[in-house]
Amino acid sequence: MHRSANLSKIKDNQEKIWDIAIIGGGSSGFGVALDALSRGLSVVLLEKSDFAKGTSSRSTKLLHGGVRYLAQGDVLLVLEALKERGRLLENAPHLTYNQPFIIPIYTWFDRLLYSFGLKLYDLMAGKWRLGKSKFINKTETVRRMPQIKQEGLKGGVVYHDGQFDDARMIIALAQTCDELGGCVLNYSKVESLTKDTNGKVDGLNFIDQLDGSHLQIKARMVVNATGVFADKILKMDNPDARKSIQPSQGIHLVFDQSFLGGNDALMIPKTSDGRVLFAVPWHGKLVVGTTDTLKDKPQLEPEALEKEIDFVLETAQAYLTKKPTKADILSVFAGLRPLAAPKEDGAKTKEISRTHKVILSDSKLVTLTGGKWTTFRKMGEDTVEYFPKVSGKNMSESKSATQKLHGFTIKPDEGHMAIYGSDAFQIRFMLKDHPEWREKLHPKYPYTIAEVIWIIRNEMAVKLEDVLSRRFRILLLDARTAMEMAPKVVEIMAKELGMDQNWIEDELKEFKKTANKYIIKP
């Protein structure tokens, strides 16, 4: 997957009319791209920053039906999500896992309530079920979660859900779309929409943020899949467009895995604000979250609020014997959910449905809003279904449900190289010719020089943050270590990309500014 080659596809074919042009390189945008390409349509996708820079790299790392949505009675959403969860585990085994969860039980009423609810969850999953839910006694609960609060503990209810690496999933989707003939570009900012003589959207103008060139794309259908920034594109189309998105912030704190112990994830079913809280083992660390805080305006790099950090810490401390403090936080990251704005004022974010919505404007601009990571493919399919109505052209049936993603392999690597799937073999092959590339980037972590070179050559990373935040996940896992790794990584990148010392200094300065937002000062 080469950025220069994809940019040339656009520059050298300015007269080409694409079937679908997609604005947004997160889970929504790639859901649309994957589905459209599976039908044989021509697709171009533009992202103003790096792929998955926003919400799509900042999730709780779960592929789930949503136990909470079941409690709220949103049965159709849960059924859809459970089916999509199963498909993703089949199509991307190198990026997805079957994760056991334990709900600690402190009252017998809770045992009855959650045992019944999770049996229903199992039943709804049908053939996509990942494992049977069951009650385990106190001894077994403590054995599996050594740090769980034991006072009043009756036992635990075990259930299964999916876990994944969100940003790496986006890279695999981008590579898959590239292989299927799509044209995907990061650092390409849409500046305006173009319209025909009837006022119908027929393309867009964008700027390549790396070389500064201004380019135009003509398309039969333009899709706005920009998540929390959807209203900006809607206002490009119609300055009077009403607000369609209500951003809601969720934060996560990352700790050493020893604060929970074992390999099971913890699910706290009811917090003081009526939400659920997860503590999930991920890449050898423990990710704890999340919150639900209304935000007035979307931000590309949202920051955790002090009250959110305190809430997550206090909730975790109430359930763990080894109590985490601010000094134990390895990293904090925040993401914004693109919730569909409620029609009634005062609706709580936890009550706003996570179902997605496809909006067709008078100008024929198609906008995808709402939804959740797990259902991204179905969201894309529902959006592409508008193509005949918008373009007047027929299309084939969707095949995206069975599309294996780039790197697919039945037996992924067991170590940290698992995220590359079948590409891990290529990286090992590189090492035969260059054994010096085995050198680690940091003594505490397994990442090597070879991986940086592979990422630059094959995964369209062009900035230091692209590598340390979304190709490696080290910025989210351990922000201080990411800063320590930065000088070595940027030197390798500069050599590969042919950049000078000024570029190196600019990248280090920019990365330090970003990384400081992930560090909590005790």
N, C-alpha and C positions, 0 to 999 in steps of 0.2 A: 504494500500500500504506500504509494509515493505521492506526496503533495504536489510536487512539480509536474508530474504526469497528469494529475487530475486538473490542475490549473490550466495546463495546455489544452485539455479537452474543451474547456470553455473558451479560452482565448482564440484557439484555432477554428472554432465552430460557432462564431457569433450569430450566424443565420439559423442555427439549429433550434427547432421548437421541441422542448422537452415535454414529456407527458405530465410529469409532476415536479414542481420545484418546492422543496421543503425548507422552511426557515426554522432552525433550531436543531442542535446536535446532542440532545439528551435522550432519555428513554422514549419520550413521545415521538420525537422526530425520527428516530431509528425504527420505531415500531411501524410508522407509516412507510418508511423507505423499504424495510424488509418485506412488508406485505405487497407493496406495489411491484417490487422487483420479482417477487415470486409469481406474479401474474404476467410477466413479460413486458411491463411498462418501463419507459426510460425515466430515470430519476436523477436529479441533482439535489444535494443537501448542503446547506450552508450554516455554519456556526460562527458566531462573532468572536468567541474565545476559543478555548480548547474543547474538544468533545467532553461532555459530562462535567464541565467546569462548575456548573451550578448544582441544583437540587439532586441530580442523578448520581452524584458521587458522594452524597452526604446522608444517605439513608441509614436505617438501623441494621442494614445488611440482611434483611429477611425476605424470603419469598413465601408469603403466607396468605391463607384465605382470610385471616383476620378474625380471631376469636372475639375481639371487641365488637366487630360489626355484626357478628352473629347475635351477641347479647342485645344489640340495638334493633335486631329484627331485620337487618338488611340481607335477607337470605339469598337473593339473586346475585348480589355482589360477591358473597362468600362462595357460592357455587361456581361462579365464573373464575374467581381467583384460584380456587383449589384445582380446577382443571388446568389453568395456565401454569400454575406452580408445577404440576406433574409434567407438562410438556417441556418446560425449561430444564427440569432435571434430566429429562431424556435427551434434549438437544444440545446441552452444554454441560456434560458431566465433569469437565475440567474446572468449571467455575461455580458449581453448585454442590450442596451437601445436604444430606438428611440430618437435621439437627434435633436431638431430643431436648425437650424443655421440661422443667419441673415447676409446678405451682405448689409452694409450701402451704400446708393446711394446718390452721390453728384452731378451727372449730369444726364440729361434726356436720354442722349445716353446710359449711363451705365444701366439705368432702362430697356431700350429696349434690350440691349445686354444680360444682365443676366437673365431677365425674359424669353427671348426666349431660352437661353442655358439651363436653369433649367427646362423648360417645356419639352425640349428634353430629359433631364436627367430622368424626371418622366416617360416619354413615354418608354424609354429604360428599366426602371425597371419593367414595366409590372405588373404582379400579385405580384411582390416583392416590390412594391412601399410602402414607409413608411408614406407618406402624400403628399398632393398637395402643390406645390410651389405657392407662391402668392406675390403680391406687397402689402406692408402696408405703410400707410402715416407716416409723421414725428412724429406726436403725439403718434401713436402706437409704433413706433420704439423706441422712448425715454422711453415710459412706460415699454417696455420689456427689454431695455438696458439703465438703468439710467445714466451710465457713458460714453455713446458714444458722440463723438464730434458733437455738434449741428450746428456749423457754416457751412452754405451751405448745410445742410442735407435736402434731398428731401423726404426721406423715406427709406424703406429697402425691400429687396427681401428675403422672408422666404423659406427655403427648408429643407428637412429632410435627415439625414444620420444616420448611426449606431455608437454607442460608446460602449467601452468595457474595461475590465481590462485585459491587455495583459498577465502579469505574472500569474495571477490567472487562466486565460484560459489555459495556459500551464499545470498548476497543474491539472486542471480538465481533460485535454487530457491525461496526464500521468496516472491518476487514471482510466480513461476509458480504456486505452490500457492494464493496469494491470488487470482489470476485464475481458477483452476479452481474457486473456491468454498470453498477451505479457510479456516480461521481460525487464523492464526499470531500468537503473542504472545511478545515478549521480556520480560525482567524480571518473570517470573511464576513464583514458587517453589512447587512442590508440597510441601504440608505433611503430607498423609496420604492413604492410599487408603481408599475406602469399599467395603463388602461387603454383599451381600444376606443373607437369612436362611439361605442354604445355605453361607455363607462364601466365595462367589465374588466376585471384584473386579468392581464395577459402576460405578466412577467414582473421583473424587479431589477433594480440597480443595486450593485454592491461594490464595496471597496476591499481589495486585498490588503489586510492590515500589515502585511510583511513587506510588500514592495510598493504599496501606495497606489497601485493601478485601479482605475475605475472601470467596471465591467457591467454588461447587461445580460440578462437571461430572459428568454421568451419561453413561456410554458402554457400548456392547456389548462392546468390547474395549479394554483399556488396554495400551499398549506402553511398556516401559522401554527407551529408547534413549539412555541418559545416558553412554555411553562408560565412562571410568575411574570414574565415580560410580555405576555400575550396582548395586553391592553395597548402597549406601545405600537405594535403592528396594526392592531385594529384602528388606532387613531391615525396611522399613516393612510389607511383606507378611507376612514371617515372621522374627521376631527371631533364630531359630536357623538361618537360611539359611547354607550354607557359602560360603566365599569363591569367587567366580567370575572375578574379574579380577586380573591381575598387572600393575600399571602399570610401564611401561618408559620411561625418559626418553631423548629424543633432542634434541640441541641443534644450532643452526646459527649460524655466524658470517657476517656480511655485510661485504664489502669493495668497494672500487672495482673495476669490471670490468677495469681495466688490469692487475690482478694475473694474469690469465690471457690476456687479449687475444683478439680474434676473437669470433665469434658461436657457436662450438661449445661444448658442455658437456664437462667432463672426468669420466671415470669411472675411479676407482682401484679395481681389482677385488679387491684383498686387502690389508687393513690389518693392523696388528700384532694386532688383536683378532679377526681373521677375518671382519670385515664388509667392506662396500664403502663408499667415500667419494665423494661427488659434489661438483663445483664447477659450479654452474649459473647462466648469465646470466639475470637476472630483473629486469624493470623498470629496466634500465640499471645494475644492480649485480651482484655475484657472491655467490651463496648457497653456502656450503660446509658440508657435514655428511654424515652425522650420527653420533650415538653411540647406545649401547644400555646404559643404566644402570638396574638394578632399583631401584624406589622402594617403600617400605613403604606409604605413604599417598598417595592422589591429592590434587593441589592445583589450584586454579583458575588460579593464576599461578605456575607452577613456575620455579625459577631455575637457571641453568647452574652446574655445579660447576667449581671451579678445574681439577680433573683432566680434565674433559671439554674445557674450553677449550684446555688445553695439548695434549691428544691431537689435536684437530682442527688446531690450528696446526702442530704437529710433522709431522703427516702431509702437510699442504699444503706445508709448507716443503721436504719431501723431494722433491717433484715439480715445484716452481716455481723459476725462476731469480730472479724478483723475489719475495723471500721476505717474506710478510706477518708482521707482529708485532702484539702487543696494541694498540699505538698506532694501528694501521691499521684496527682493528675499528670499523665504523660502527654496528653494532648486533649484539646477541646475543639469540636467542630460544630458548626451550625448550618442548617439548610432551611430553605423556604418551601413549604408545600403550596402548589398552585391550586388551591381550593376554588371551586366555582362559587362566585359571590352569591350569598343568600338573598332572596327577594325581600325577606323580612329583616328589619334592623334588629340587632341584639342577639342574633342566633349564635350559640357557642360553637367554636370551631370543631370541638369533638362531636358535635351533633350534625355538622355539615356532611352530607353524603360524599363518600370517596368515589362514587360512580363518575364516569367521564361524560363529557357532553361535546357533540360536534355541532358547530354553528356555521350556517351558510349565510354569508352577508348578501345584500342586494347586488353587490359588485361581483359575486361569485367567489370571493375570498373564503376559503374553508379554514376554520379555526378549531383546534382540538384543545379542550380545557379539562381540568380536574383529573380524576383517575389516580391510580397507584402503580408503583413500579411493577408489581407482579403481573398486572394485566396489560402491560405496554403493547404486547403483540395484538391482542384483541382490540385495543384502542386504535391501533394502526389499521387493522382490517376494517373496522367500522368507518374510519375516515376515508379510506380508499374506495369504499362502496359509493361515495359521492361522485367519483370520477365520471361515470356515464352521464349523470345529470348535469355536471358542470361543462364537460367537453363535447357531449353528444356522440361520443365514441364508445364502442363496446370494449369489454376486457374479459380475460379468462378468469376462472375460479381461483381463489386464494390457495396457495400451497405453503404459506408461512408456518402453519401449525406443525409441520413435519420437517422444516428446514434445519438441518444440523448447522451449528455455528462454527466459525473458523476455530481451528484448534481441536475440534471434536476428536476424542479418542476414548476407547472403552476403558483403558487403564492409564489414567493420568499419573504423572510423576508424584511420588509420595511427599517430597519436600516442598520447599517454597517455589520450585519451578513448575508446580502443578498448574498455575495460572496460565502458562503458555500452551498447555495442551500438547498437541503434536509438534508444535514449534520448539518444544524443549529439546527434541532430538536434533534440530537444526543448530541450536545454540551449542549443544555438546559437540557437534561436528566442527563448529567454528574453533572450539578450544583445542582440537587436535592440531590445527595449523598454528594456533597462537596460544600456547600454554600460559604465557604471561598474563593473558586476559582472565585467568582464574583468580587474580588478586581481588580480595574483598574491598568494598568501598568503605566499610567500617567494621572494626573488630567485633562489635556486638550483634551484627546482622549478616545474613548469608549472601546478600546481593553482590554481584561481581561486575568487573569492567566489561566483560563479554555481554552482559545483559543490557548495559547502557548503549553499547554499540548496536546491538540487535534492535533495541527500541528506536533509536534514531533512524536506522536504515529501513525499518519495516512498520513502525507504528505511528508515524506522522507527529512525533513529539518535536517541538521546535523551541520550547522554552524550558528553563530549569525547573519551574514549577510543574510543567507537564510530566516530567520524569519522576520527581520526588513526591508528588501528590497523587497522580492518577495512573502512572504506569507501575512504579513501585507505590506502595501506600504508606510510605514511612512518615510523611508529614502528618497523617491522621493517627498513626500508631505511636509515634514518639517524636514530637516536634523539635526538641532540642537536638536529638541525634540527627534529624534531617538537616538542621543548620550546620552541624559538624561535617556531614557528608557533602554539603553543597560545593565547596571549593574543588574537591576532587572530581565530582560529577561534571561540573561546568567546564573544566579543562578538557575532559574527554569529549564533551559535546562540541566545544569550540573547534577541536581538531577535526571531528567528523563533518561539521557543518561549514568549515572554512571561515570561522569568525575570528576577529581580532581581540586584543586586550581590552579595548573599550567596551566591546559587547560583553565580555566576561564580567567586567566591573559593574556594568548596568544590570546584568542578570542577577548577580549576587546581591546588589542593593535592593532590587525589586523583590527578590525571594525573601530576603531578611525581613522586609516590611510586611510581607504576607505571613510568614511563619510566626512572627511575634503575636499575631492574632490567635494562634493556636496554643500559645503558652500562657498558663496561669501563674501569675506571680503570687507566691504564698504570703 
